[in-house]
Amino acid sequence: MSRFRLPIVLGLLAATAATAFAATTAPSSKISPDAAAATSSTVPVIIQYKQAPTSLETLLISLLGGLVKTTLGTINALAVNVPLSGLNQIAADSNVTYISLDRAVTARQEVSITAAEYTSEPINAPAVWQKGYVGTNIGVAVIDSGITPVPDLSINALSLLPPGQPVLLQLLSLPNEAAPWMNGRIVYSQNFVPGQSDALDHYGHGTHVAGLIAGNGALSTGAVDFRTFHGSAPNANLINLRVLDENGSGTDSSVIAAIQEAISLKSTFNIRVINLSLGRPIFESYTLDPLCQAVERAWKAGIVVVVAAGNDGRDLNLNPEGYGTIDSPGNDPYVLTVGAMRTMETAAINDDLIASYSSKGPSFIDDVIKPDIVAPGNLVTSLQFEGDPLAVENPSFFTLYSFYQTNGEQNPSLDYFPLSGTSMATGVTSGAVADLLQGVPGLTPDGVKALIMVNGNRSYFPATSSVTANGIVYTANYDVFTIGAGYLDILKTVNAALVNGGSVPAGTAMSPIANYNQTTGDVTAVTDQTALWGKTGPWSASGVYGNNEFINSASGESALWGSTALWGKSDPNGYTALWGKTALWGKGTPQAETALWGKSGIASASALFEY
């Protein structure tokens, strides 16, 4: 065949393949705005299909000059590189539901200084350990920058077993493949970063998160140590799925592939929890977002997915109070989304405050009420390893030996250092979930989420708090869009689960949607018809969020959270921006995305915050 005729023939084949599909909706409506606006000739995209793509559909991609990189069968999708000019032809397929860019995701930690903050004590984890629940035999999949084995991730949990508990009872109950001595409780590792082979941590974030989940404090337990840095579930097993590179960056497709692997390994390693201390901006409804679709598949497969809310609470581009800054996939109503608290260098919670950078709801586009819960996440100490890039490149991040050793030196520890962010709060929460599941293994993901939210502590929060940095005042109202259902209390949660045998009402625990009534100016919570949240009792919206979580009065002066309540109409900064006629939601979605995330479409991961 003449080489001059080949392009013509291929073009005819592509056209034939394209016309073999009858589009039910306009192709352009199936393409995300950021994909349609791409300027490069070839773009990396994720194509979602109603049913698994056929050989004819993959042929069309090839004929258009595209390359299939990864099959994401869990969500009936393909990750491909394809010429921009071919997107409309692919979208014309009636089996295609949505095409979006294979977007960048990043770790959700922020700049730290140094302080002796607390993690497990404010959530009452030590009291749960005394009951014997330390996460034994529970697998937590850490989808992050990898995990480097360190002593605190060993299988030795001697100091944490209750008095009289035979040491071997828990250790011998571990399956053989779940206790390789070389890697301790890191029972499985796999790399998903393109072009790299190992699953070790080349950034530092994943190991830090792993310590907050499952560190047993081996390097801070001894005669000279007066404080031990435990994770929330100090005997849980870790499944290490590396998706972030040495810069803390990854892609949607890598994260989805890792979630897919966690689902497939669920039975092998008893994976009951996925920790996602990462995220990216929201570009479309969670019903179309491929990340959200992936976490929903894991949730429905019986795995609790714990996700960082994001660190964009100081992003005031959309409104002057940082509302509407939740990250994806934390905007998905199924998952348990976590915001970050400051423990103010005390173990008690009565002085704790929300971290000003912690992202606030409602979620962009869908108005999902998020976060679901808050937990310690600011300046929290966890693991570092020799040559840890985050520790080396940020010498102001340090934990002094004097923070945990008697007569300790005023030198930075080589084993521990602090980080801040909703990433850290997410790790703390994932470990707590592992403890709960050891105690009541029959709980479903919806049962876990419901119990945690219903038993959140809302008893002490102030009406507002604020910090000033660089001449800017950052204000937080302690409302459902800031603290969700309240402060994680794992002891209260475990006790409630044990008393009820883990029984919760039938239905999902999907987070409600905030609904604005333009006629009355009221904001109310709308729950999915299949949700377990009833109209009355402890499982109602008022039982979860408090009796006055949504205010219908014109002034809002009687609001539980004070006269600045967002829905009380007396807060012009937040209320008008979110719910008024000038709101940036709805028809102005592309403009709203630009206002919220900037021209690059990616939230800054390097912004400096004070706490």
Beta strands, then each sheet from edge to edge (+ up, - down):
strand 1: 42-49
strand 2: 67-72
strand 3: 77-83
strand 4: 96-101
strand 5: 104-107
strand 6: 139-144
strand 7: 186-191
strand 8: 237-242
strand 9: 249-251
strand 10: 271-276
strand 11: 278-279
strand 12: 304-308
strand 13: 336-342
strand 14: 353-354
strand 15: 373-376
strand 16: 380-383
strand 17: 416-419
strand 18: 464-469
strand 19: 472-477
strand 20: 513-516
strand 21: 523-526
sheet 1: 2+ 3- 1+ 4-
sheet 2: 9+ 5- 11+
sheet 3: 7+ 8+ 6+ 10+ 12+ 13+ 14-
sheet 4: 7+ 8+ 6+ 10+ 12+ 13+ 15+
sheet 5: 16+ 17-
sheet 6: 18+ 19-
sheet 7: 20+ 21-
end
